[in-house]
Amino acid sequence: MDRRVLQSDDVAQTALSIWAHAHGLSTLYLCGRITVPRATFQKLYMRSLDRLLHGLAERTGNKS
């Protein structure tokens, strides 16, 4: 947020959201709720995390 990569917001809450997303996907995979090969899961995980981070990204022209 200091580098204006992510939108200004509560740092702790944003970090918790990112951690929960990553932990949740990993837990679902390890518990067998996401039943795909490991390489497929890794791609799914990275794409999902990328979507989340893009949603939190600083917008060009943001006037906050």
N, C-alpha and C positions, 0 to 999 in steps of 0.2 A: 504494500500500500504506500509506503514511503517513496518507492520508486515509480509509483503510478502505474503499476502493472495490473493491480486489482483495484476495484472501486473502493473508495474510502468507506469504511464500515467498522463495526466492532471487531477488533483483531481476534480476540479469543473466540467469539462466536463463529467467525469465518473459519478459523482453524479447526474448531470442533466440527463444523459442517463437512469440511474436506476430509477430516479423519474418519468421521462416521460413514461417509460415502465409501471410502477406501476399505475400511474395516468391514462394513456390511457386505460389500461384494465379495471380499475374501472369505468371510465366514460362510456366506451362502455357497460358495464354491467348495470349500473344505467340508461342509456338512452334506454335500451331495444334492443341494437344491438347484444348482446350475450344473447340468450334466453335459459338459462338452469336453473335448480334449484340452489338455493344459495349454497348448499353444493357442488354441481358439479362445480360451478364457483370458489369456494374457492380452490378446488383441482387443477383446471386448472390454476388459478392465481399462486399458489405456485409452480407448476411444471414449468410454464413459467418463473417465476422469478429465479428459480433454474437453468434453462437452461442458462439464461442470465448471472448469476453470475459465472457459470462454464466456460462460454466463456470468462469472464474477469479474471478468476483465474490465479494465477502465475503458470507457467509451470515448472515442475521439470527439472532442467538442463538449464533453461533460462539464457542466457548470456547477458542480457541487462544492 
